[in-house]
């Protein structure tokens, strides 16, 4: 069994975990493609595209949980910080739904809503002992199929146009809202909060003191491959309906246990590979995008909602891949702009630093 090795870390002020930035860049790049598929790719969507699209959200959510551990341990941030940060993320999510998409916010539980509520909850989660933390993670995953069986899983989440809400034609009730947040929305608490908590738990392993603990060990790789293999086998036996919601082709509608286990195993494998790469071999464009993933998420959502969607053009796969490459390249250029202006924001407000990735 390999001993866990420690990678040298930078000073507290300039600390960056390069492999984590790489994985965040991969997550936002995959999400750009996944969120563009319904508006630009001519059906049928190849299965490989569906698999890659399905990896973006769990990677994004798990890494957000890890960041709670980093901010709590290295920067000594308290609960108040995560309450404010989570509230701001939820406000951003609500603003995107209302302004960009023209729908009444807070109903369908999009990914930023999940991340927003997970930030303070992950902080509280980390105050518990390790046995209790793993018990909570397992409970969230194990309860999900039971809740889906008891309460059902809607083929389409409720989305209310702002015009209908303004005219008093709202047709939803509190039970529907609660059902979307807990089990039936895009990214409900069950099981997605478990993935955020798993990220927070991984953060306690990775960051100890002033060191970054490498995941590139035989022990960690064996666990990662075991989770991936078991998850794939379980997913193949019980794949679920794999619903396509409003053209979104991810395979986690609904998120069945096999998918969750396979996705987490794949992410752990990605960590092993990222930690094996020499720093000189890590693509800097992906690192740059990982440094400001929230800003890129906001910008790419607005572009899809205001430009790509209204264009009403569906392309065959080769042209789609070309357009996605151009789109991602534009987001990369934006990331380098953010990197250039980030040092000037070091003493700026919390909100400015949140957007710039500082």
PESULUR-V907460 format. One record per helix or strand of 3 or more residues. SS is the DSSP state (a for helix, b for strand). FROM is the first residue (numbers start at 1). LEN is the number of residues. Records with the same first field share a line. If there is no record, write none. Layout:
# PESULUR-V907460
SS->FROM-LEN ; FROM-LEN
This chain:
# PESULUR-V907460
a->18-23 ; 47-27 ; 79-22 ; 111-16 ; 130-22 ; 162-5 ; 174-11 ; 189-18 ; 218-20 ; 257-20 ; 279-3 ; 284-8 ; 293-19 ; 317-29 ; 350-7
b->211-3
